């Protein structure tokens, strides 16, 4: 059940809100229990029997979490349980997501000689697996506390984040469902959440879904076009991906807020990023945070420890040497981004997508470290230029992300590079549309800025209308009601979000 | 609180209002769907008293030309066909029975169906299609239809794995609302050539019920969604027999034809086998240029070809009929 389908926003969500309000009369246990039940139904509705995988995963992790807590005074045993938990989670993820594509790849390559078939990829498996891994690690590190089975199931399955994130950490969600809070709908939160949801739905239904046929047509038959048409196709997809995923994230954050639960933000105008490092701190922010905390940081820590053991320096100055840079910056970045690529899917183009971004990040670090701050070169690359370069790099990466095969990737990139000359844009109307969307992305404030819900320490992004602020007033009511109505009419039962497949 | 309640109330009100608006004649010229305006032709005919009534799906609607058949046979001919999206909701009999209630019985009922849907007798409410619901709202606002609209349905065609269980009335309301928004955009957004003004009803009425599909001929083989997996091709002998039984009375001769397919169609053997012995014409294949919009609707050349064949088919029967004794209906031979 996708957030943008009528069955969700006309039936499921209102029923969940009304039920929460009623169950809240009886207290926390009933309200949380109700939300857990509707979350499980939400998953069952879209996955049917596959819910068994989710249930088994929750139960297994709950047991492992219990063992981690019980072995708190025996560090070696506790470490074993954590390792077993992580290995178990990753094994399940690999089985469903990677094993059969890999075996079939071997068959295509002639290494094996049978068709291995496929298994159904459980909806949201990457997300609920990462959520639970982070819980186990946080539990061992004392950053999370053990929960009852009901609370734990709620933490994993709470429906706004279950199938496509944001990837929530225990400390972000569970304190918000403590005994202290009032389990009733708060009118301010419902108004804000509903508006946030509407903005996300408009992005998804009226922008991403409307331009997806253009991008699909381009990537279905990508061969042999001029550079202008190829760039238009790639730019269109970059817009589709942006509005699809940021729309989803807005809807998820908005739904959670209707129940007075605050989710971490997942998007912060990534196409306004002046560097690729900054881009990853703005795009799918909770995934980046997970990867940084649980992959990049441990790798860097391990590298630093080994260097120290060998008597080498780990200071910032040491990273300015070629050897230090390779060991402490380039290698962790490449490995981390390679894993980000793998997380997105089993296709070789996803691996290359990750590696490409790893190379981007390494170059970005090298630029920061090796090019002097006051150099003429750095002065030449002012903010608009660096934003443009970062966006173009992201668009090139998106070609790997979207193409159906590696052959298509090279074909599109060659066309973008002018293999068939500049050529003509196949539709000037599409070019105007993409230009208009780019103007929205670059010149307008983002959703959380309009809603006054930016995260602490986040500076406001530049926009042409920085003072636009939502408030529950008549003009905003008219605008939101109109946006919802139009999106509602254009929403269909068969649309889904791009990130659902991950 | 007023902000939230007001917003929710507006959306619910809109859903209801859209259904009411969709049941008015105004909607048919403001739905960005000119093709729907021509539907309901059979309901508008009073005392037309056609000798030859053509009936079938959209291949018949866009293919069999009453003027050509009339020229060959000398018999007054009209085409009452409706698309499968309408017949799937209202049933295959409703448009035809409505005509028969207001006109004298024809001498010939020529029914023709595309091979992938060679099923002349379809029950009402067989599937959800917005075109069919719109037809019902426009022409047959009964209590039965209202109850049916509110029924929970099993799946939405084309929804694939994600089978949804919405209320059909909500689906229809959303569709109708979307069509009205599209119409507004077509009218007022620059660069969107408006086709809303095309009067397809007049087009159809000027051709005695045939509606030439407004697309150029195909140039390469294209398969439409109507063409199913060969494994799912059904044989509907009972459905064909029912059509002959119900309408082959009171002097009406029923002909059940099968529409031609493009020569490049790879499923033709499966269709030929499934319909073998059920139709009165020869199963034929034609060049792809005789089709438009995939392989179902006919171009002008294709239309002329099959209309001449149908005219000659009836003429042969008519000559046979004039030599005693005349038939009393039933299957044509």
Interface residues (C-beta under 8 A of the other chain):
Chain A: X2 X5 X6 X7 X10 X11 X14 X46 X187 X190 X191 X194 X429 X472 X476 X477 X480 X481 X484 X485 X486 X488 X489 X490 X491 X492 X493 X494 X496
Chain B: X1 X3 X4 X6 X7 X8 X10 X11 X14 X156 X158 X159 X160 X162 X164 X165 X166 X170 X171 X174 X177 X178 X180 X181 X191
